[in-house]
């Protein structure tokens, strides 16, 4: 499938007769990240039709907006830990036999940087527009409500550059895709689109913590009072953080939302780990015991963390040495994130683990 679609990829330069070191190189991104995604879709047993539909979209819509290949001195993206613009994952659920492929991508104009507006989201908006009408149930109401708060493309370029210097990176928004095994229509894209807002820029601009930036954004959503479960879940996170040192409020990584109608869209709050033992991590995951019904997952969570740390399965269920706890926690903080899914139909935030394979 990858080789077949690769025959149609655009030339590595937008104009092969013009030598421009800043020209976009879609074929570079197709031959690297496109191959990665093709391999993942194949391993997850997606049908050839779904593979073709999604990879064609990726080739024609995402790759041309990634700019030129990374070079020495290129601005790094804020997604991958090494500065690359991608993050791939398999979603494993006990409730389904199918693995799902998910990925996030930063298409902000970083190669080359748009010096007139370095925090603009023009490329991201173009991708969002491409999803409208092609994905089932597409609705950008919450995205449009959140973007003016988190994204800062309007101040003079000098002020934007000062924010970037303060924050330490230049990624304004990140696009996410859950790839489905079935399309909603013959012309539809088999994806659920998402968008991630880093809270760092608005926090830096207003002199507030990243948690305060996220909390304010959620509370300001239009008609959010119609969804008391979302507000209750937000209050549980706030209550938990109020018991911790103030700097825990700087551990917020993203606020993400789906491109679905309010009431159906989730709000996902991503947080870094804190603490130096497994029990500390579990405390964060369970919000200090504020989320009921998680005890059955505790041993599974411990086994997952041991696997992430390279120590293998837990062969002595329920017994955790302090040295193992510290090793698990240290690796997990680097390679794993917790996110809490806030939804209209659940009075408690649903915690999830994102574990990287390094």
SVG drawing of the C-alpha trace seen along z (x, -y; Angstrom):
<svg xmlns="http://www.w3.org/2000/svg" viewBox="-28 -45 52 59">
<polyline fill="none" stroke="black" stroke-width="0.4" points="0.0,0.0 2.8,-2.5 4.7,-1.8 1.6,-2.1 0.6,-5.5 4.2,-6.6 4.1,-6.6 1.8,-9.6 3.7,-11.7 4.6,-15.2 8.1,-16.1 10.5,-16.7 10.5,-20.4 7.5,-22.4 9.3,-23.6 12.2,-21.2 13.7,-23.8 14.0,-26.4 16.7,-25.8 15.1,-27.0 16.5,-25.7 13.3,-26.7 10.9,-25.0 8.5,-22.3 9.7,-18.7 6.5,-16.6 8.2,-13.5 10.7,-13.5 7.9,-13.4 6.0,-10.9 8.9,-8.5 9.7,-8.8 6.5,-9.4 4.2,-8.1 6.1,-4.8 5.8,-4.7 2.0,-5.2 1.6,-2.7 3.5,0.0 1.3,-0.7 -1.9,-0.5 -0.8,2.8 0.2,4.2 -3.2,3.1 -5.0,5.0 -6.8,2.1 -8.5,2.9 -6.7,1.9 -9.5,-0.5 -9.1,-2.3 -5.3,-2.3 -5.6,-3.8 -8.1,-6.5 -6.2,-7.7 -2.7,-7.5 -3.8,-9.4 -5.2,-12.1 -1.9,-12.2 0.2,-12.4 -1.8,-15.1 -2.9,-17.3 -0.4,-16.8 3.0,-16.2 2.9,-19.5 2.4,-21.5 5.4,-20.1 7.9,-22.3 11.4,-21.3 13.3,-18.4 15.0,-19.1 18.4,-20.7 21.1,-21.8 19.6,-24.9 16.0,-24.1 13.4,-25.1 12.3,-22.1 8.7,-21.0 7.0,-20.6 5.6,-17.1 8.3,-14.5 10.9,-14.5 13.6,-14.9 11.9,-17.9 10.3,-16.0 6.7,-16.9 5.1,-13.4 3.8,-11.2 2.4,-7.8 0.6,-5.3 -1.5,-2.2 -4.7,-2.4 -5.2,1.0 -8.6,1.6 -9.8,4.7 -13.3,4.1 -12.3,4.6 -10.1,7.0 -9.0,4.3 -6.0,2.1 -6.5,-1.5 -3.7,-3.7 -3.5,-7.3 -1.1,-10.0 -0.4,-13.7 1.3,-16.1 2.6,-19.7 2.1,-21.4 2.9,-24.9 5.2,-26.9 8.6,-26.1 10.6,-25.0 11.0,-27.9 9.5,-30.0 7.1,-32.7 9.0,-35.7 6.0,-38.1 3.8,-35.9 5.8,-33.0 2.8,-31.8 0.3,-31.7 -1.8,-28.6 -2.5,-29.0 -1.4,-25.5 -3.3,-23.9 -6.4,-25.8 -6.1,-24.6 -6.0,-21.0 -9.0,-21.6 -10.9,-23.0 -10.1,-19.9 -11.8,-17.7 -15.1,-19.6 -17.6,-17.7 -15.3,-14.6 -15.5,-13.3 -18.5,-12.0 -20.2,-14.5 -17.6,-17.2 -18.2,-20.2 -15.6,-22.9 -17.7,-24.9 -15.4,-24.2 -12.2,-24.6 -13.4,-28.0 -14.2,-29.0 -10.9,-27.8 -8.5,-29.1 -8.7,-32.8 -7.7,-32.1 -4.8,-29.8 -3.4,-31.0 -1.5,-34.3 -0.9,-35.1 -2.1,-38.8 0.5,-40.7 3.5,-42.2 6.1,-39.7 8.5,-41.0 6.0,-40.2 5.4,-36.8 9.1,-36.1 9.3,-37.2 6.6,-34.7 8.4,-31.9 11.6,-32.8 9.8,-32.6 8.0,-29.3 10.9,-27.6 9.2,-26.3 7.1,-27.5 4.2,-25.0 0.9,-26.8 -1.4,-23.9 -1.1,-20.2 -3.5,-18.2 -4.5,-14.7 -6.2,-11.8 -7.9,-8.6 -8.0,-6.4 -11.1,-4.2 -11.4,-0.8 -14.5,-1.9 -15.4,-5.1 -18.8,-6.8 -19.3,-7.2 -17.6,-6.3 -16.1,-9.8 -15.6,-10.2 -12.3,-10.1 -12.0,-7.3 -10.8,-9.6 -11.8,-11.5 -10.0,-14.8 -8.7,-16.4 -6.8,-19.5 -4.4,-20.0 -3.8,-23.5 -0.6,-23.9 -1.5,-26.3 2.0,-27.7 1.6,-30.8 -1.5,-32.2 -0.1,-31.4 3.1,-33.3 1.2,-36.2 -1.1,-36.7 1.2,-35.7 -0.9,-32.8 -0.2,-29.1 -0.9,-26.6 -3.6,-25.0 -5.3,-28.4 -5.1,-28.8 -6.8,-25.4 -9.5,-25.9 -10.4,-29.4 -10.7,-28.1 -13.1,-25.3 -15.3,-27.5 -15.6,-30.0 -16.9,-27.5 -20.3,-28.6 -23.1,-26.9 -20.7,-24.8 -23.2,-25.0 -25.4,-22.7 -22.8,-19.9 -22.5,-19.7 -20.5,-16.4 -17.7,-18.3 -17.7,-21.0 -17.7,-18.4 -14.8,-16.6 -12.9,-19.9 -13.6,-20.6 -12.2,-17.2 -8.9,-18.0 -8.8,-21.5 -9.5,-20.0 -6.7,-17.5 -4.2,-20.2 -5.2,-22.4 -3.6,-19.8 -0.3,-19.9 2.5,-22.5 1.8,-25.4 4.3,-24.3 2.2,-21.3 -0.1,-23.7 2.7,-24.1 2.6,-20.4 -0.3,-20.8 0.7,-19.9 -2.4,-20.3 -6.1,-20.8 -7.5,-18.9 -10.9,-18.6 -12.6,-16.5 -14.1,-17.9 -17.6,-16.9 -20.6,-18.8 -20.6,-20.0 -22.1,-17.3 -20.4,-14.7 -16.8,-16.1 -14.5,-15.2 -12.1,-17.7 -8.8,-16.0 -6.5,-17.4 -2.9,-16.2 -0.6,-16.3 3.0,-15.3 3.8,-12.9 5.0,-14.1 6.5,-12.2 9.2,-9.6 7.4,-6.3 4.6,-4.2 2.3,-5.1 2.9,-8.8 2.0,-8.1 -1.1,-6.1 -2.1,-9.0 -2.0,-11.3 -3.8,-8.8 -6.6,-8.4 -6.6,-12.1 -5.9,-11.0 -8.7,-8.5 -11.3,-11.0 -12.1,-8.8 -14.1,-5.7 -13.8,-2.2 -10.1,-2.2 -8.8,0.4 -9.2,3.3 -6.9,1.5 -4.1,1.0 -2.1,4.2 -2.5,3.9 -1.2,0.4 1.8,1.6 2.6,4.3 2.4,1.7 4.8,-0.6 7.3,2.2 7.2,3.1 7.8,-0.6 10.7,-0.6 12.2,2.5 11.8,4.6 9.3,7.1 6.1,8.4 5.3,8.1 5.6,11.8 4.8,11.0 1.3,9.4 0.7,6.8 4.4,6.7 6.4,3.7 9.9,3.0 10.8,-0.6 13.7,-0.4 11.3,0.9 8.8,-1.9 11.5,-4.5 12.7,-3.0 9.2,-2.7 8.3,-6.3 11.5,-7.7 11.0,-6.0 7.2,-6.7 7.7,-10.4 9.9,-10.6 8.0,-8.2 4.4,-8.4 1.7,-11.0 -1.7,-10.9 -4.7,-12.5 -8.1,-12.9 -11.1,-12.7 -13.9,-15.0 -17.3,-14.2 -20.9,-15.1 -22.0,-11.6 -19.5,-10.8 -19.5,-12.6 -15.9,-11.7 -12.8,-12.3 -11.7,-9.1 -7.9,-8.7 -5.8,-7.2 -2.1,-6.4 -0.1,-7.3 3.0,-5.1 5.9,-5.6 7.8,-2.8 11.4,-4.1"/>
</svg>
